[in-house]
């Protein structure tokens, strides 16, 4: 059993010489260390620190007392964007973590996040 190149149109596609099955290779990804952003003031927009990425996983800390409002590419505002209660999670495709904004309704609530590249 071996593999042979069958196309260079979309990059090197390889197929098993016996069965013809395609060999699929995926680009490796990396993740950053889990991070947290504490919203020290209620009703204040905070942007995450700049970090190039493909996507970001966002979690509202389970001990949060109020809602977090998440904005993507714009300031977070109450009743606009995505609301997260304690323990809620969302994944977002963005090119930089700084595109994520958060507004906490309760001072001291935390947003936990991890970027994926």
Secondary structure by P-SEA (a helix, b strand, c coil): cccccccccccbbbbcccccbbbbbccbbbbccbbbbbcccccbbbbcccccccbbbbbccccccbbbbbbccccccccccccccccbbbbbbccccccbbbbbccccbbbbbcccc
